[in-house]
Amino acid sequence: MSDQTGAASVPTETALVAGVLRTVRRDLFTDVLAPRPLPPRPEPRPDGRLRRLPAPLRERARWAPHALVVGCAAFAFFVLLIKGVEFGSLGSVVPLTLSLLATGPVALTLLRPVGAYWISSAGLVLAMGYGGDWGSATLLCHVVVMVLVVLRTRPRLAAEMWVVTFVGCALVLTLLQRGDRDLAQYAAATAVGLVAAAAVRAWRDERRHVEETETVKEQERAHRTVLEERATIARELHDVVAHHMSVIAIQAEAAPYRVENTPPELATALGTIRENAVAALTELRRILGVVRSGDTDPYRDTDPEAPQPTLADLDALLESVRKTGLDADAVVTGAVRPLPQGVELSAYRLVQEALSNVLRHSPGASARVEIAYVLGGLGLRIVNGRPDRPAEPSPGAGHGVLGMRERVQVLGGEMTAGPTDDGGYEVAAFLPAPGTETGTGGRSGAGGAAGDPDGSEGSAARSDGSDRSDAPDGSGESAEPAGSAGPDGAAGAAGRKSVGSGRDAEATA
């Protein structure tokens, strides 16, 4: 039994030794002179101290490690040159060569670290053979080279170079029949320095690995946030499209009853339109079910058939955030007019997310919402002041601004977000809304359909299952005349909830 165990352990130990030798050969003998230039330091972080320096000095500071190593090598060379070289004699050639072999590899570690180690080792052997104080001085330079090589490459080279160096020194001293009682002390002191250098290198490698991992995670979180935001936008826009399709079905069904002696061709065409609209609604409902089967939308009401919010609900949003202690007000400029529901929904979401960020990240600050109805679209600006206390850590991925930017890009708009000069934060966006004019000509044809006294359109909408035809806040609303709303938006809200589907008829026209 013991013989079998011993026989089995021999190949294992042999394989272990062979693996160690292969590692040493790969580290110290393979591609010894391969160029491995030390890159400059990365750009300083935005919150770093080096950012305070002027741009030219900041650029030069990136090369500070190179200048430090070259300066130390030059200083050591001149010290050895002054103390050991007698100028004007042929005997000064050897000390000059030893000085170059001792200090040159220190600077060479910036380009070829492993090659610099072997050149320094050759200089150490020659210095020990030459005698005098050259052995100690060259050994000191050699230790510096080993420390730089460990910092430049990997931690395990510390043990490999230490063993090769001091075993080689012992062999050279034995061949020269000279003993050096200080060699053990040198070896112990060098081991401490190399262990410290290996620890620093291992710490730097681990920190770089953590930073790379965090970068990948941050990119994945950002990508996931974009996908989630796009799913939310798709869900909400599907609701809007479903409502417009229901209006098309209602009007196509009611149109033959408004014309006497309707031609059969026209009745057939309108019936086909209604059938296609109902089929599209059915398919939209199926897609909407797939989209809504994922994560719950935090902005969606409890009722799955609840209407999506618009700018008419802005007063309620401001009132809710005021109850949390946020001093928020709103200013509306320009002639208030109907906008596509997708634009109004996105505008509401932008204001909602910006105010939520103020609550989370700027406690004690006041906020101001500015809405401008301009030619060709809608302008938004949400700005808050300086917080009066530090913000508490809040859960979440921290991609609210990314989600807002995604919404604006979906609509083809533009957005900027960033800190203000007074320590606050500002979010500004423009949402294009082509085809929304302040005139009322587009609403005249829809008014008749919406104002049907017998309510046939409303019943038709409920019969084909429209998501929005019976919405309590009037998502099939008709907008008020231009300029009928004041800054508080109350008149606009009342006008939007007054009649049936004029706004959607205008959008589908």
Salt bridges, closest charged atoms under 4 A:
ASP27 OD1 - ARG154 NH1 3.16
ASP27 OD2 - ARG156 NE 2.56
GLU43 OE2 - ARG62 NH1 3.50
ASP47 OD1 - ARG45 NE 3.91
GLU59 OE1 - ARG62 NH1 3.63
GLU160 OE2 - ARG156 NE 3.98
ASP205 OD1 - ARG201 NE 3.27
ASP205 OD1 - ARG208 NH2 2.93
GLU218 OE1 - ARG221 NH2 2.67
GLU218 OE2 - HIS399 NE2 3.20
GLU229 OE2 - ARG407 NE 2.76
GLU236 OE2 - ARG349 NE 2.90
GLU236 OE1 - ARG407 NH1 3.12
ASP239 OD2 - ARG292 NH2 2.71
ASP239 OD2 - ARG468 NH2 3.08
GLU253 OE1 - ARG274 NE 3.25
GLU283 OE2 - ARG286 NH2 2.34
ASP297 OD2 - ARG235 NH2 3.62
GLU319 OE1 - ARG322 NH1 3.60
ASP329 OD2 - ARG368 NH1 3.64
GLU344 OE2 - ARG496 NH2 3.42
GLU344 OE2 - ARG503 NH2 2.81
GLU353 OE2 - ARG360 NH2 3.25
GLU370 OE2 - ARG368 NE 2.98
GLU370 OE2 - ARG381 NH1 3.10
ASP388 OD1 - ARG389 NH1 3.14
GLU406 OE2 - ARG230 NE 2.50
GLU426 OE2 - ARG381 NE 2.39
ASP452 OD2 - ARG258 NH2 3.86
GLU457 OE2 - ARG258 NH2 2.46
ASP467 OD1 - ARG285 NE 3.79
GLU477 OE2 - ARG503 NH1 2.59
ASP504 OD2 - HIS243 NE2 2.74
ASP504 OD1 - HIS244 ND1 3.17
